[in-house]
Amino acid sequence: MARKKIALIGAGNIGGTLAHLCALKRLGDVVMYDVIDGVPQGKALDIFEAGPIEGYDVNITGTTKYDDIKGADVCIVTAGVARKPGMSRDDLLGINCKIMREVSENIAKYAPNAFVIVITNPLDAMVTLCKRVTGFPKNRVVGQAGVLDSSRYRTFIAQELNVSVQNVTAMVLGGHGDDMVPVRSYCQVAGQPIERLIPAKRLEEIEQRTRQAGGEIVALLKTGSAFYSPASAAIQMAEAHLFDKKQVLPCAAYLEGEYGINGVYFGVPVQIGAGGVERVIELDLSEKEKKEMQVSVGHVQELVTAMDKVLAANG
Ligand code: APR
């Protein structure tokens, strides 16, 4: 069986980590693309040379030519600028719009059958633009946000209760901004509802930390944003597709009526398999959660409107 081909568009902090994880997990041959000549080639060679130690035989190459991503099965997009202290994800809109448009045109041209996972921020707008420009069907363009946000929530809950992270199941839905929605009614620790284990006030503090967890890392790093955990999150989504796992994961998916939302990318649980986003799962949310979802979708709609203005101004 031929190896799968995974194209990583953007070879910065997340791109490099993605390549390393792809190799360690033997997901397939990796092509790293970036506009800075030498960086994708150097990182790729470095990872390739660890093959004999780690025991992987996959090829890892770097390039500045889109031609090399030809025929990729999966494209993971991190091309763009990351935030610095004091910036919100939305502040990246102007610069990353231009980059995402160019990237999407090239994915459509060179990897027309790929399953595309977008990580670049502001996520909800960038994944919308990617779908529009590629013209790909909604099942083949998805945004990474919920897997990471849920992982952060699970981390903090496991830490609070001193239990294994593997015992904590949780979903964080909605847009990838400060009004994301940790869904308490679906959060359990070894089958027990979270509200039985952590007092409401403390749970609210944990949820607030979850909403601001990206900013917490930006404030510590000072020169960029999180990259290990976003890469792990996207790899989980890629694996679900490559191995046809039919795994339910919270992702930014294009909604057409689900949750009463139409024509917007929004964080909801979806099933990922060989067909990409095969199904949107509709949860029974509490009234409070439904209201929070409405607030969050309002913000995503504003963000898309702001993007449209930027695009119109840039021609
Ligand atoms: N085409 C391809 N790559 C590009 C382009 C372009 N037009 N413009 C910039 N890049 C590359 C940069 O050269 C850099 O190597 O994108 C890479 C981005 O890497 P980092 O700056 O290290 O950012 P990273 O931490 O990887 O985050 C990337 O993901 O989570 C989001 O907010 C984050 O939008 C940011 C993105």
py3Dmol code that shows the C-alpha trace and the ligand (Angstrom):
import py3Dmol

protein = """\
ATOM      1  CA  MET A   1       0.000   0.000   0.000  1.00  0.00           C
ATOM      2  CA  ALA A   2       1.395   3.390  -0.979  1.00  0.00           C
ATOM      3  CA  ARG A   3       2.101   5.801   1.837  1.00  0.00           C
ATOM      4  CA  LYS A   4      -0.236   8.717   2.335  1.00  0.00           C
ATOM      5  CA  LYS A   5       1.056  12.207   1.533  1.00  0.00           C
ATOM      6  CA  ILE A   6       0.632  14.958   4.093  1.00  0.00           C
ATOM      7  CA  ALA A   7       1.318  18.568   3.095  1.00  0.00           C
ATOM      8  CA  LEU A   8       2.035  21.065   5.848  1.00  0.00           C
ATOM      9  CA  ILE A   9       1.516  24.615   4.623  1.00  0.00           C
ATOM     10  CA  GLY A  10       3.570  26.756   6.980  1.00  0.00           C
ATOM     11  CA  ALA A  11       6.772  25.432   8.533  1.00  0.00           C
ATOM     12  CA  GLY A  12       6.910  27.594  11.626  1.00  0.00           C
ATOM     13  CA  ASN A  13       6.436  26.475  15.218  1.00  0.00           C
ATOM     14  CA  ILE A  14       3.258  24.487  14.648  1.00  0.00           C
ATOM     15  CA  GLY A  15       4.343  23.266  11.198  1.00  0.00           C
ATOM     16  CA  GLY A  16       7.619  21.883  12.567  1.00  0.00           C
ATOM     17  CA  THR A  17       5.842  20.143  15.448  1.00  0.00           C
ATOM     18  CA  LEU A  18       3.276  18.693  13.039  1.00  0.00           C
ATOM     19  CA  ALA A  19       6.040  17.245  10.871  1.00  0.00           C
ATOM     20  CA  HIS A  20       7.731  15.673  13.882  1.00  0.00           C
ATOM     21  CA  LEU A  21       4.465  14.121  15.091  1.00  0.00           C
ATOM     22  CA  CYS A  22       3.619  12.836  11.595  1.00  0.00           C
ATOM     23  CA  ALA A  23       6.988  11.089  11.495  1.00  0.00           C
ATOM     24  CA  LEU A  24       6.838   9.684  15.033  1.00  0.00           C
ATOM     25  CA  LYS A  25       3.357   8.334  14.332  1.00  0.00           C
ATOM     26  CA  ARG A  26       4.360   7.134  10.835  1.00  0.00           C
ATOM     27  CA  LEU A  27       1.316   8.789   9.276  1.00  0.00           C
ATOM     28  CA  GLY A  28       2.858   9.075   5.826  1.00  0.00           C
ATOM     29  CA  ASP A  29       5.310  11.081   3.728  1.00  0.00           C
ATOM     30  CA  VAL A  30       5.453  14.726   4.723  1.00  0.00           C
ATOM     31  CA  VAL A  31       6.058  17.800   2.561  1.00  0.00           C
ATOM     32  CA  MET A  32       6.595  21.038   4.456  1.00  0.00           C
ATOM     33  CA  TYR A  33       5.957  24.221   2.473  1.00  0.00           C
ATOM     34  CA  ASP A  34       6.922  27.741   3.545  1.00  0.00           C
ATOM     35  CA  VAL A  35       7.770  31.056   1.913  1.00  0.00           C
ATOM     36  CA  ILE A  36      11.070  31.393   3.789  1.00  0.00           C
ATOM     37  CA  ASP A  37      13.609  29.477   1.757  1.00  0.00           C
ATOM     38  CA  GLY A  38      15.721  27.135   3.875  1.00  0.00           C
ATOM     39  CA  VAL A  39      13.367  26.830   6.838  1.00  0.00           C
ATOM     40  CA  PRO A  40      11.110  24.028   5.563  1.00  0.00           C
ATOM     41  CA  GLN A  41      14.099  22.247   3.999  1.00  0.00           C
ATOM     42  CA  GLY A  42      16.170  22.545   7.198  1.00  0.00           C
ATOM     43  CA  LYS A  43      13.419  21.392   9.553  1.00  0.00           C
ATOM     44  CA  ALA A  44      12.496  18.527   7.242  1.00  0.00           C
ATOM     45  CA  LEU A  45      16.087  17.317   6.988  1.00  0.00           C
ATOM     46  CA  ASP A  46      16.530  17.529  10.752  1.00  0.00           C
ATOM     47  CA  ILE A  47      13.443  15.363  11.362  1.00  0.00           C
ATOM     48  CA  PHE A  48      14.382  12.977   8.537  1.00  0.00           C
ATOM     49  CA  GLU A  49      17.777  12.378  10.136  1.00  0.00           C
ATOM     50  CA  ALA A  50      16.121  11.204  13.369  1.00  0.00           C
ATOM     51  CA  GLY A  51      14.479   8.367  11.405  1.00  0.00           C
ATOM     52  CA  PRO A  52      17.104   5.694  12.160  1.00  0.00           C
ATOM     53  CA  ILE A  53      16.846   6.440  15.903  1.00  0.00           C
ATOM     54  CA  GLU A  54      13.068   6.579  16.042  1.00  0.00           C
ATOM     55  CA  GLY A  55      12.622   3.826  13.454  1.00  0.00           C
ATOM     56  CA  TYR A  56      10.448   5.627  10.945  1.00  0.00           C
ATOM     57  CA  ASP A  57      10.882   5.201   7.193  1.00  0.00           C
ATOM     58  CA  VAL A  58       8.633   7.996   5.986  1.00  0.00           C
ATOM     59  CA  ASN A  59      10.072  10.738   3.769  1.00  0.00           C
ATOM     60  CA  ILE A  60      10.158  14.261   5.147  1.00  0.00           C
ATOM     61  CA  THR A  61      10.942  17.026   2.678  1.00  0.00           C
ATOM     62  CA  GLY A  62      10.808  20.809   2.678  1.00  0.00           C
ATOM     63  CA  THR A  63      10.036  23.140  -0.195  1.00  0.00           C
ATOM     64  CA  THR A  64       9.167  26.655  -1.312  1.00  0.00           C
ATOM     65  CA  LYS A  65       7.422  25.366  -4.451  1.00  0.00           C
ATOM     66  CA  TYR A  66       3.722  24.525  -4.366  1.00  0.00           C
ATOM     67  CA  ASP A  67       4.270  21.988  -7.122  1.00  0.00           C
ATOM     68  CA  ASP A  68       5.745  19.652  -4.474  1.00  0.00           C
ATOM     69  CA  ILE A  69       2.457  19.299  -2.578  1.00  0.00           C
ATOM     70  CA  LYS A  70       0.910  17.746  -5.693  1.00  0.00           C
ATOM     71  CA  GLY A  71      -1.572  14.981  -4.883  1.00  0.00           C
ATOM     72  CA  ALA A  72      -1.488  15.424  -1.102  1.00  0.00           C
ATOM     73  CA  ASP A  73      -4.131  13.429   0.777  1.00  0.00           C
ATOM     74  CA  VAL A  74      -4.171  15.796   3.733  1.00  0.00           C
ATOM     75  CA  CYS A  75      -3.164  19.482   3.947  1.00  0.00           C
ATOM     76  CA  ILE A  76      -2.713  21.144   7.327  1.00  0.00           C
ATOM     77  CA  VAL A  77      -2.530  24.939   7.125  1.00  0.00           C
ATOM     78  CA  THR A  78      -0.607  26.994   9.674  1.00  0.00           C
ATOM     79  CA  ALA A  79       0.731  29.616   7.252  1.00  0.00           C
ATOM     80  CA  GLY A  80       0.346  33.076   8.694  1.00  0.00           C
ATOM     81  CA  VAL A  81       1.300  35.210  11.605  1.00  0.00           C
ATOM     82  CA  ALA A  82       0.906  34.187  15.255  1.00  0.00           C
ATOM     83  CA  ARG A  83      -0.155  36.584  18.012  1.00  0.00           C
ATOM     84  CA  LYS A  84       2.114  38.479  20.356  1.00  0.00           C
ATOM     85  CA  PRO A  85       1.235  39.687  23.869  1.00  0.00           C
ATOM     86  CA  GLY A  86      -1.640  42.180  23.853  1.00  0.00           C
ATOM     87  CA  MET A  87      -3.091  40.873  20.586  1.00  0.00           C
ATOM     88  CA  SER A  88      -6.350  38.990  20.188  1.00  0.00           C
ATOM     89  CA  ARG A  89      -6.700  36.273  17.549  1.00  0.00           C
ATOM     90  CA  ASP A  90      -8.942  38.676  15.608  1.00  0.00           C
ATOM     91  CA  ASP A  91      -6.074  41.201  15.327  1.00  0.00           C
ATOM     92  CA  LEU A  92      -4.437  38.806  12.865  1.00  0.00           C
ATOM     93  CA  LEU A  93      -7.272  39.125  10.360  1.00  0.00           C
ATOM     94  CA  GLY A  94      -5.773  41.632   7.908  1.00  0.00           C
ATOM     95  CA  ILE A  95      -2.450  39.914   7.352  1.00  0.00           C
ATOM     96  CA  ASN A  96      -3.640  36.320   7.522  1.00  0.00           C
ATOM     97  CA  CYS A  97      -6.513  36.886   5.045  1.00  0.00           C
ATOM     98  CA  LYS A  98      -4.072  37.614   2.278  1.00  0.00           C
ATOM     99  CA  ILE A  99      -1.943  34.582   3.136  1.00  0.00           C
ATOM    100  CA  MET A 100      -4.942  32.244   3.435  1.00  0.00           C
ATOM    101  CA  ARG A 101      -6.269  33.289   0.045  1.00  0.00           C
ATOM    102  CA  GLU A 102      -2.974  32.499  -1.664  1.00  0.00           C
ATOM    103  CA  VAL A 103      -2.563  29.204   0.227  1.00  0.00           C
ATOM    104  CA  SER A 104      -6.109  28.081  -0.595  1.00  0.00           C
ATOM    105  CA  GLU A 105      -5.714  28.832  -4.312  1.00  0.00           C
ATOM    106  CA  ASN A 106      -2.643  26.628  -4.394  1.00  0.00           C
ATOM    107  CA  ILE A 107      -4.238  23.793  -2.436  1.00  0.00           C
ATOM    108  CA  ALA A 108      -7.124  23.816  -4.923  1.00  0.00           C
ATOM    109  CA  LYS A 109      -4.654  23.729  -7.812  1.00  0.00           C
ATOM    110  CA  TYR A 110      -2.179  21.134  -6.561  1.00  0.00           C
ATOM    111  CA  ALA A 111      -4.091  19.004  -4.048  1.00  0.00           C
ATOM    112  CA  PRO A 112      -7.678  19.091  -5.328  1.00  0.00           C
ATOM    113  CA  ASN A 113      -8.700  15.943  -3.465  1.00  0.00           C
ATOM    114  CA  ALA A 114      -7.150  16.744  -0.102  1.00  0.00           C
ATOM    115  CA  PHE A 115      -8.811  16.814   3.299  1.00  0.00           C
ATOM    116  CA  VAL A 116      -7.859  20.268   4.620  1.00  0.00           C
ATOM    117  CA  ILE A 117      -7.389  21.131   8.285  1.00  0.00           C
ATOM    118  CA  VAL A 118      -6.988  24.868   8.990  1.00  0.00           C
ATOM    119  CA  ILE A 119      -5.215  26.054  12.136  1.00  0.00           C
ATOM    120  CA  THR A 120      -4.326  29.651  11.188  1.00  0.00           C
ATOM    121  CA  ASN A 121      -6.081  32.316  13.288  1.00  0.00           C
ATOM    122  CA  PRO A 122      -8.539  33.903  13.505  1.00  0.00           C
ATOM    123  CA  LEU A 123      -9.658  30.340  12.935  1.00  0.00           C
ATOM    124  CA  ASP A 124     -13.366  30.714  12.252  1.00  0.00           C
ATOM    125  CA  ALA A 125     -12.743  33.327   9.542  1.00  0.00           C
ATOM    126  CA  MET A 126      -9.712  31.585   8.024  1.00  0.00           C
ATOM    127  CA  VAL A 127     -11.468  28.246   7.608  1.00  0.00           C
ATOM    128  CA  THR A 128     -14.427  30.065   5.998  1.00  0.00           C
ATOM    129  CA  LEU A 129     -12.088  31.726   3.525  1.00  0.00           C
ATOM    130  CA  CYS A 130     -10.328  28.447   2.777  1.00  0.00           C
ATOM    131  CA  LYS A 131     -13.617  26.734   1.891  1.00  0.00           C
ATOM    132  CA  ARG A 132     -14.689  29.671  -0.292  1.00  0.00           C
ATOM    133  CA  VAL A 133     -11.431  29.931  -2.221  1.00  0.00           C
ATOM    134  CA  THR A 134     -10.788  26.203  -2.681  1.00  0.00           C
ATOM    135  CA  GLY A 135     -14.432  25.582  -3.557  1.00  0.00           C
ATOM    136  CA  PHE A 136     -14.079  22.230  -1.756  1.00  0.00           C
ATOM    137  CA  PRO A 137     -17.200  20.609  -0.295  1.00  0.00           C
ATOM    138  CA  LYS A 138     -17.854  21.197   3.405  1.00  0.00           C
ATOM    139  CA  ASN A 139     -16.763  17.702   4.401  1.00  0.00           C
ATOM    140  CA  ARG A 140     -13.215  18.379   3.153  1.00  0.00           C
ATOM    141  CA  VAL A 141     -12.461  21.694   4.904  1.00  0.00           C
ATOM    142  CA  VAL A 142     -12.441  21.769   8.685  1.00  0.00           C
ATOM    143  CA  GLY A 143     -10.974  24.007  11.376  1.00  0.00           C
ATOM    144  CA  GLN A 144      -8.937  22.951  14.376  1.00  0.00           C
ATOM    145  CA  ALA A 145      -9.970  24.664  17.591  1.00  0.00           C
ATOM    146  CA  GLY A 146     -12.289  22.496  19.700  1.00  0.00           C
ATOM    147  CA  VAL A 147      -9.904  19.575  20.133  1.00  0.00           C
ATOM    148  CA  LEU A 148      -7.332  21.951  21.597  1.00  0.00           C
ATOM    149  CA  ASP A 149      -9.770  23.953  23.715  1.00  0.00           C
ATOM    150  CA  SER A 150     -11.274  20.712  25.055  1.00  0.00           C
ATOM    151  CA  SER A 151      -7.827  19.345  25.808  1.00  0.00           C
ATOM    152  CA  ARG A 152      -7.053  22.449  27.831  1.00  0.00           C
ATOM    153  CA  TYR A 153     -10.323  22.073  29.766  1.00  0.00           C
ATOM    154  CA  ARG A 154      -9.595  18.383  30.382  1.00  0.00           C
ATOM    155  CA  THR A 155      -6.072  19.187  31.560  1.00  0.00           C
ATOM    156  CA  PHE A 156      -7.278  21.694  34.144  1.00  0.00           C
ATOM    157  CA  ILE A 157     -10.036  19.389  35.411  1.00  0.00           C
ATOM    158  CA  ALA A 158      -7.673  16.417  35.733  1.00  0.00           C
ATOM    159  CA  GLN A 159      -5.211  18.635  37.593  1.00  0.00           C
ATOM    160  CA  GLU A 160      -7.937  19.911  39.918  1.00  0.00           C
ATOM    161  CA  LEU A 161      -9.157  16.414  40.812  1.00  0.00           C
ATOM    162  CA  ASN A 162      -5.764  14.723  40.654  1.00  0.00           C
ATOM    163  CA  VAL A 163      -6.999  12.077  38.201  1.00  0.00           C
ATOM    164  CA  SER A 164      -5.679  10.857  34.864  1.00  0.00           C
ATOM    165  CA  VAL A 165      -6.415  13.121  31.918  1.00  0.00           C
ATOM    166  CA  GLN A 166      -7.715   9.984  30.237  1.00  0.00           C
ATOM    167  CA  ASN A 167     -10.576   9.826  32.730  1.00  0.00           C
ATOM    168  CA  VAL A 168     -11.824  13.269  31.743  1.00  0.00           C
ATOM    169  CA  THR A 169     -14.122  13.629  28.756  1.00  0.00           C
ATOM    170  CA  ALA A 170     -15.183  17.121  27.769  1.00  0.00           C
ATOM    171  CA  MET A 171     -16.261  19.250  24.848  1.00  0.00           C
ATOM    172  CA  VAL A 172     -15.566  22.913  24.277  1.00  0.00           C
ATOM    173  CA  LEU A 173     -17.738  24.207  21.454  1.00  0.00           C
ATOM    174  CA  GLY A 174     -18.425  27.503  19.687  1.00  0.00           C
ATOM    175  CA  GLY A 175     -16.007  29.946  18.121  1.00  0.00           C
ATOM    176  CA  HIS A 176     -12.272  29.915  18.853  1.00  0.00           C
ATOM    177  CA  GLY A 177     -12.366  33.112  20.882  1.00  0.00           C
ATOM    178  CA  ASP A 178     -12.828  34.214  24.458  1.00  0.00           C
ATOM    179  CA  ASP A 179     -16.524  33.329  24.296  1.00  0.00           C
ATOM    180  CA  MET A 180     -15.993  29.656  23.442  1.00  0.00           C
ATOM    181  CA  VAL A 181     -18.435  27.361  25.248  1.00  0.00           C
ATOM    182  CA  PRO A 182     -17.200  24.675  27.659  1.00  0.00           C
ATOM    183  CA  VAL A 183     -20.159  22.299  27.691  1.00  0.00           C
ATOM    184  CA  ARG A 184     -20.506  21.355  31.320  1.00  0.00           C
ATOM    185  CA  SER A 185     -23.428  19.013  30.753  1.00  0.00           C
ATOM    186  CA  TYR A 186     -21.192  16.730  28.640  1.00  0.00           C
ATOM    187  CA  CYS A 187     -18.165  16.844  30.918  1.00  0.00           C
ATOM    188  CA  GLN A 188     -17.557  13.678  32.906  1.00  0.00           C
ATOM    189  CA  VAL A 189     -14.813  12.157  35.017  1.00  0.00           C
ATOM    190  CA  ALA A 190     -14.824   8.367  34.727  1.00  0.00           C
ATOM    191  CA  GLY A 191     -18.520   8.545  33.946  1.00  0.00           C
ATOM    192  CA  GLN A 192     -19.452  10.938  36.765  1.00  0.00           C
ATOM    193  CA  PRO A 193     -20.923  14.342  35.865  1.00  0.00           C
ATOM    194  CA  ILE A 194     -18.414  17.103  36.552  1.00  0.00           C
ATOM    195  CA  GLU A 195     -20.910  19.150  38.528  1.00  0.00           C
ATOM    196  CA  ARG A 196     -20.966  16.434  41.196  1.00  0.00           C
ATOM    197  CA  LEU A 197     -17.201  16.643  41.634  1.00  0.00           C
ATOM    198  CA  ILE A 198     -16.257  20.335  41.430  1.00  0.00           C
ATOM    199  CA  PRO A 199     -18.269  23.147  43.084  1.00  0.00           C
ATOM    200  CA  ALA A 200     -19.919  25.516  40.583  1.00  0.00           C
ATOM    201  CA  LYS A 201     -17.798  28.534  41.518  1.00  0.00           C
ATOM    202  CA  ARG A 202     -14.518  26.664  41.107  1.00  0.00           C
ATOM    203  CA  LEU A 203     -15.741  25.143  37.837  1.00  0.00           C
ATOM    204  CA  GLU A 204     -16.447  28.625  36.533  1.00  0.00           C
ATOM    205  CA  GLU A 205     -12.852  29.631  37.313  1.00  0.00           C
ATOM    206  CA  ILE A 206     -11.564  26.584  35.448  1.00  0.00           C
ATOM    207  CA  GLU A 207     -13.792  27.398  32.475  1.00  0.00           C
ATOM    208  CA  GLN A 208     -12.577  30.978  32.445  1.00  0.00           C
ATOM    209  CA  ARG A 209      -8.970  29.784  32.466  1.00  0.00           C
ATOM    210  CA  THR A 210      -9.866  27.497  29.529  1.00  0.00           C
ATOM    211  CA  ARG A 211     -11.274  30.415  27.534  1.00  0.00           C
ATOM    212  CA  GLN A 212      -8.091  32.396  28.092  1.00  0.00           C
ATOM    213  CA  ALA A 213      -5.634  29.520  27.923  1.00  0.00           C
ATOM    214  CA  GLY A 214      -4.227  30.559  24.545  1.00  0.00           C
ATOM    215  CA  GLY A 215      -3.573  34.065  25.877  1.00  0.00           C
ATOM    216  CA  GLU A 216      -1.924  32.633  29.000  1.00  0.00           C
ATOM    217  CA  ILE A 217       0.673  30.952  26.796  1.00  0.00           C
ATOM    218  CA  VAL A 218       1.163  34.026  24.586  1.00  0.00           C
ATOM    219  CA  ALA A 219       1.857  36.087  27.731  1.00  0.00           C
ATOM    220  CA  LEU A 220       4.478  33.563  28.863  1.00  0.00           C
ATOM    221  CA  LEU A 221       6.191  33.034  25.497  1.00  0.00           C
ATOM    222  CA  LYS A 222       6.112  36.722  24.506  1.00  0.00           C
ATOM    223  CA  THR A 223       7.289  35.969  20.956  1.00  0.00           C
ATOM    224  CA  GLY A 224       4.461  33.792  19.653  1.00  0.00           C
ATOM    225  CA  SER A 225       1.605  31.489  20.568  1.00  0.00           C
ATOM    226  CA  ALA A 226       1.085  27.867  21.609  1.00  0.00           C
ATOM    227  CA  PHE A 227       2.367  25.245  19.223  1.00  0.00           C
ATOM    228  CA  TYR A 228       2.821  21.819  20.806  1.00  0.00           C
ATOM    229  CA  SER A 229      -0.820  21.374  21.798  1.00  0.00           C
ATOM    230  CA  PRO A 230      -2.350  22.875  18.623  1.00  0.00           C
ATOM    231  CA  ALA A 231      -0.187  20.466  16.599  1.00  0.00           C
ATOM    232  CA  SER A 232      -1.299  17.463  18.678  1.00  0.00           C
ATOM    233  CA  ALA A 233      -4.918  18.503  18.200  1.00  0.00           C
ATOM    234  CA  ALA A 234      -4.639  18.707  14.407  1.00  0.00           C
ATOM    235  CA  ILE A 235      -2.816  15.375  14.264  1.00  0.00           C
ATOM    236  CA  GLN A 236      -5.688  13.723  16.133  1.00  0.00           C
ATOM    237  CA  MET A 237      -8.042  15.042  13.440  1.00  0.00           C
ATOM    238  CA  ALA A 238      -5.719  13.896  10.621  1.00  0.00           C
ATOM    239  CA  GLU A 239      -5.444  10.422  12.144  1.00  0.00           C
ATOM    240  CA  ALA A 240      -9.230  10.133  12.421  1.00  0.00           C
ATOM    241  CA  HIS A 241      -9.395  10.766   8.675  1.00  0.00           C
ATOM    242  CA  LEU A 242      -6.397   8.691   7.556  1.00  0.00           C
ATOM    243  CA  PHE A 243      -7.451   5.633   9.583  1.00  0.00           C
ATOM    244  CA  ASP A 244     -11.195   6.110   8.947  1.00  0.00           C
ATOM    245  CA  LYS A 245     -11.771   6.120  12.705  1.00  0.00           C
ATOM    246  CA  LYS A 246     -15.224   7.752  12.600  1.00  0.00           C
ATOM    247  CA  GLN A 247     -14.098   9.567  15.738  1.00  0.00           C
ATOM    248  CA  VAL A 248     -16.280  12.241  17.300  1.00  0.00           C
ATOM    249  CA  LEU A 249     -14.214  15.381  17.847  1.00  0.00           C
ATOM    250  CA  PRO A 250     -15.151  19.014  18.442  1.00  0.00           C
ATOM    251  CA  CYS A 251     -14.135  20.909  15.292  1.00  0.00           C
ATOM    252  CA  ALA A 252     -15.036  24.046  13.362  1.00  0.00           C
ATOM    253  CA  ALA A 253     -17.470  22.657  10.779  1.00  0.00           C
ATOM    254  CA  TYR A 254     -19.658  24.335   8.189  1.00  0.00           C
ATOM    255  CA  LEU A 255     -23.210  24.329   9.515  1.00  0.00           C
ATOM    256  CA  GLU A 256     -26.337  24.244   7.412  1.00  0.00           C
ATOM    257  CA  GLY A 257     -29.146  24.334   9.923  1.00  0.00           C
ATOM    258  CA  GLU A 258     -27.584  22.220  12.690  1.00  0.00           C
ATOM    259  CA  TYR A 259     -27.912  23.907  16.090  1.00  0.00           C
ATOM    260  CA  GLY A 260     -30.191  26.407  14.316  1.00  0.00           C
ATOM    261  CA  ILE A 261     -27.117  27.931  12.644  1.00  0.00           C
ATOM    262  CA  ASN A 262     -26.764  28.451   8.907  1.00  0.00           C
ATOM    263  CA  GLY A 263     -23.865  29.181   6.582  1.00  0.00           C
ATOM    264  CA  VAL A 264     -21.185  29.588   9.246  1.00  0.00           C
ATOM    265  CA  TYR A 265     -18.157  27.628  10.445  1.00  0.00           C
ATOM    266  CA  PHE A 266     -18.665  26.911  14.129  1.00  0.00           C
ATOM    267  CA  GLY A 267     -17.240  24.571  16.752  1.00  0.00           C
ATOM    268  CA  VAL A 268     -19.472  21.515  17.138  1.00  0.00           C
ATOM    269  CA  PRO A 269     -18.899  17.782  17.617  1.00  0.00           C
ATOM    270  CA  VAL A 270     -18.376  16.058  14.277  1.00  0.00           C
ATOM    271  CA  GLN A 271     -17.542  12.548  13.176  1.00  0.00           C
ATOM    272  CA  ILE A 272     -14.303  12.364  11.187  1.00  0.00           C
ATOM    273  CA  GLY A 273     -13.515   9.404   8.960  1.00  0.00           C
ATOM    274  CA  ALA A 274     -12.287   8.610   5.454  1.00  0.00           C
ATOM    275  CA  GLY A 275     -14.982  10.907   4.082  1.00  0.00           C
ATOM    276  CA  GLY A 276     -13.667  13.832   6.120  1.00  0.00           C
ATOM    277  CA  VAL A 277     -16.377  15.461   8.214  1.00  0.00           C
ATOM    278  CA  GLU A 278     -18.963  12.725   7.797  1.00  0.00           C
ATOM    279  CA  ARG A 279     -21.576  13.928  10.268  1.00  0.00           C
ATOM    280  CA  VAL A 280     -22.389  16.780  12.618  1.00  0.00           C
ATOM    281  CA  ILE A 281     -23.534  15.537  16.021  1.00  0.00           C
ATOM    282  CA  GLU A 282     -26.297  17.590  17.627  1.00  0.00           C
ATOM    283  CA  LEU A 283     -26.115  17.547  21.419  1.00  0.00           C
ATOM    284  CA  ASP A 284     -28.962  18.397  23.762  1.00  0.00           C
ATOM    285  CA  LEU A 285     -27.603  21.549  25.353  1.00  0.00           C
ATOM    286  CA  SER A 286     -28.864  23.263  28.493  1.00  0.00           C
ATOM    287  CA  GLU A 287     -30.646  26.612  28.090  1.00  0.00           C
ATOM    288  CA  LYS A 288     -27.559  28.395  29.449  1.00  0.00           C
ATOM    289  CA  GLU A 289     -25.292  26.610  26.953  1.00  0.00           C
ATOM    290  CA  LYS A 290     -27.666  27.397  24.090  1.00  0.00           C
ATOM    291  CA  LYS A 291     -27.520  31.083  24.993  1.00  0.00           C
ATOM    292  CA  GLU A 292     -23.727  30.971  25.173  1.00  0.00           C
ATOM    293  CA  MET A 293     -23.635  29.340  21.721  1.00  0.00           C
ATOM    294  CA  GLN A 294     -25.779  32.196  20.371  1.00  0.00           C
ATOM    295  CA  VAL A 295     -23.392  34.805  21.779  1.00  0.00           C
ATOM    296  CA  SER A 296     -20.409  32.947  20.340  1.00  0.00           C
ATOM    297  CA  VAL A 297     -21.956  32.538  16.881  1.00  0.00           C
ATOM    298  CA  GLY A 298     -22.729  36.266  16.874  1.00  0.00           C
ATOM    299  CA  HIS A 299     -19.036  36.942  17.349  1.00  0.00           C
ATOM    300  CA  VAL A 300     -18.091  34.543  14.553  1.00  0.00           C
ATOM    301  CA  GLN A 301     -20.557  36.275  12.211  1.00  0.00           C
ATOM    302  CA  GLU A 302     -19.048  39.671  13.103  1.00  0.00           C
ATOM    303  CA  LEU A 303     -15.597  38.283  12.397  1.00  0.00           C
ATOM    304  CA  VAL A 304     -16.649  37.000   8.961  1.00  0.00           C
ATOM    305  CA  THR A 305     -18.210  40.401   8.184  1.00  0.00           C
ATOM    306  CA  ALA A 306     -14.946  42.081   9.195  1.00  0.00           C
ATOM    307  CA  MET A 307     -13.080  39.668   6.928  1.00  0.00           C
ATOM    308  CA  ASP A 308     -15.366  40.480   4.012  1.00  0.00           C
ATOM    309  CA  LYS A 309     -14.580  44.173   4.494  1.00  0.00           C
ATOM    310  CA  VAL A 310     -10.848  43.446   4.496  1.00  0.00           C
ATOM    311  CA  LEU A 311     -11.209  41.346   1.338  1.00  0.00           C
ATOM    312  CA  ALA A 312     -13.301  44.018  -0.395  1.00  0.00           C
ATOM    313  CA  ALA A 313     -10.750  46.717   0.524  1.00  0.00           C
ATOM    314  CA  ASN A 314      -7.894  44.569  -0.849  1.00  0.00           C
ATOM    315  CA  GLY A 315      -9.742  43.798  -4.066  1.00  0.00           C
TER     316      GLY A 315
END
"""
ligand_1 = """\
36
APR
N 2.688 30.833 2.651
C 3.230 29.865 3.426
N 3.741 30.091 4.642
C 3.717 31.343 5.093
C 3.164 32.407 4.352
C 2.644 32.112 3.070
N 2.115 33.059 2.300
N 3.292 33.540 5.077
C 3.879 33.191 6.244
N 4.149 31.860 6.248
C 4.816 31.056 7.264
C 5.893 31.816 8.017
O 7.065 31.944 7.221
C 6.086 30.919 9.237
O 7.110 29.968 9.037
O 3.914 30.628 8.284
C 4.731 30.205 9.380
C 4.007 30.539 10.667
O 4.767 30.038 11.708
P 4.888 30.761 13.139
O 5.079 32.206 12.952
O 5.898 29.984 13.919
O 3.424 30.569 13.760
P 2.793 29.269 14.432
O 3.011 29.302 15.894
O 3.197 28.056 13.680
O 1.226 29.587 14.197
C 0.685 29.634 12.901
O -1.518 29.075 13.683
O -2.398 28.923 15.844
C -2.262 29.706 14.703
O -2.374 31.943 15.591
C -1.524 30.989 14.994
O -2.101 32.048 12.923
C -1.059 31.384 13.629
C -0.774 30.036 12.951
"""
view = py3Dmol.view(width=600, height=400)
view.addModel(protein, "pdb")
view.setStyle({"model": 0}, {"cartoon": {"style": "trace"}})
view.addModel(ligand_1, "xyz")
view.setStyle({"model": 1}, {"stick": {}})
view.zoomTo()
view.show()
